Amino acid sequence: MTTSSPDQLDEFRAGVREWCRTHIPAQWRRAQTDVSDAEFVRFQQDWFQELRAAGFAVPHWPKQWGGGMSLAEQVVLYQELAAHDAPRLVLAFVSIHHAASTLLAAGTEEQRQRHLPAILNGEIWCQGFSEPGAGSDMAALQTTARRAGDGYVVNGQKLWASGAMHADWCLLLARTDPNAPKRHGISYFLLDMRTPGVDVRPIRQATGESHFCEIFLEDVTIPATRLVGPEHAGWRVAQQTLGAERGMTMLELAERLGNGGFRWLVRLCARPGPGGTRPLDDPLIGDRLATLEIELTGLRALCAELVANDHPGPADASIVKLYYSELLQRMTDFGTEVAGLAAHTELHKPRSSGWESGAWMLDFIGSWEWTIPGGTSEIQRTIIGERGLGLPREPTGH
Ligand SMILES: Cc1cc2nc3c(=O)[nH]c(=O)nc-3n(C[C@H](O)[C@H](O)[C@H](O)COP(=O)(O)OP(=O)(O)OC[C@H]3O[C@@H](n4cnc5c(N)ncnc54)[C@H](O)[C@@H]3O)c2cc1C
């Protein structure tokens, strides 16, 4: 719920708009295309600090830690950033959402004091949950953490860790009790990525980018003070991290798709082809464009309901995630079709643009990623069926 009155919100919107006009780097797409890792990190860090100086970097954090915006203000902020085509905070995503919400909910005061200000100063985090054989079935994870003196010795392998090649710290799940039932023997750690024995290997993706990595852990020592929550209770803490993937992050993505992605699509359809006709002159194209706009309106309505609801239903976040990711695929599929051969020759896209940059083939390939993290579409459908519709539960075997 929010306390901002309509007048206050109008004033706030005008301020954000003015800020966007004067602060968003005009050439950021060019500055983020075909750049080195170091240039990408520098750009993202500078942009984070610009947003921070304006009070826009972590609006969802509590006031005492540098946030404190009302929900309605956050909605306005994301609407305006999307409308002004601002770069996304790709690099800080796990830090400001996953890490911060976990520390706030389950960290010790010492851990919060150590890390929240550091995140504001640019500390980068990744998330080491998935493993070969433990993705959807996360509780099957095999990485072990053996108690040794004042700490733990960790061995194992993590997979698909977004941004791990740039990360200073990792949210790590490891098995501390191999004899307990799967979910009861897992602990949650804060891992310093510079600890000896941590080996990060980026994975090359279909788009040519490397967005995520494998992390190999060999006799890595983690002090016991970096345990989050009680030993063996990491599963419960991990639910907090996973919950942070939903909510406002979806709202931001939905606004960007509706405001940015759809604008690229309209522009594409309105551009005259070699014979002078525009794709939009074809009524079938116009019809499909209109359908997508209606679907986007539906997505925004779902998001608005999700974030405004103090007590969301058990499947609400899954409905939004499923709808967003599949709509993103339909939009980029349509863009690829309309752009035709030109889409196949566009081989570069800005790195922090998200999945709706207007480089249609790359956006389309990239859109498939989104149906996987945070629970695949199949898993979301199971959640919606079981928790939303009350259908019989899938046998889990644990
Ligand atoms: C872009 C991206 C970023 C990611 N970032 C991170 C990250 O930062 N940190 C991290 O830890 N992980 C990350 N992941 C990993 C992600 O969480 C896993 O890929 C995901 O949980 C799926 O697990 P899996 O790949 O092992 O597939 P599997 O679980 O092996 O699934 C394979 C297929 O089987 C289906 N399936 C599996 N079980 C069921 C079932 N019970 N019912 C019906 N169908 C089922 C799945 O839906 C899928 O289609 C990322 C993944 C992507 C694509």
The ligand as a Gaussian input file, in Angstrom:
#p B3LYP/6-31G(d) Opt

LIG

0 1
 C       19.206000     -16.392000     -18.217000
 C       19.392000     -17.308000     -17.053000
 C       19.947000     -16.821000     -15.899000
 C       20.122000     -17.664000     -14.801000
 N       20.731000     -17.140000     -13.701000
 C       20.984000     -17.949000     -12.652000
 C       21.711000     -17.454000     -11.536000
 O       22.143000     -16.298000     -11.512000
 N       21.964000     -18.290000     -10.510000
 C       21.525000     -19.589000     -10.494000
 O       21.747000     -20.266000      -9.508000
 N       20.842000     -20.094000     -11.553000
 C       20.576000     -19.306000     -12.635000
 N       19.914000     -19.805000     -13.724000
 C       19.544000     -21.232000     -13.728000
 C       18.049000     -21.477000     -13.653000
 O       17.539000     -21.175000     -12.382000
 C       17.831000     -22.948000     -14.049000
 O       18.274000     -23.086000     -15.390000
 C       16.382000     -23.342000     -13.930000
 O       16.025000     -23.450000     -12.580000
 C       16.066000     -24.641000     -14.680000
 O       16.898000     -25.667000     -14.254000
 P       17.719000     -26.576000     -15.277000
 O       18.396000     -25.680000     -16.262000
 O       18.533000     -27.526000     -14.467000
 O       16.610000     -27.380000     -16.092000
 P       15.847000     -28.693000     -15.627000
 O       15.320000     -28.513000     -14.255000
 O       16.714000     -29.883000     -15.898000
 O       14.632000     -28.692000     -16.628000
 C       14.733000     -29.139000     -17.975000
 C       13.302000     -29.123000     -18.552000
 O       12.466000     -30.041000     -17.804000
 C       11.349000     -29.349000     -17.282000
 N       11.008000     -29.868000     -15.949000
 C       11.869000     -30.095000     -14.923000
 N       11.175000     -30.542000     -13.851000
 C        9.863000     -30.551000     -14.202000
 C        8.655000     -30.896000     -13.530000
 N        8.680000     -31.291000     -12.267000
 N        7.490000     -30.787000     -14.225000
 C        7.464000     -30.369000     -15.519000
 N        8.577000     -30.040000     -16.206000
 C        9.751000     -30.123000     -15.554000
 C       11.776000     -27.910000     -17.161000
 O       10.679000     -27.026000     -17.154000
 C       12.629000     -27.733000     -18.420000
 O       11.836000     -27.492000     -19.545000
 C       19.725000     -19.006000     -14.845000
 C       19.162000     -19.518000     -16.019000
 C       19.001000     -18.677000     -17.114000
 C       18.411000     -19.247000     -18.374000

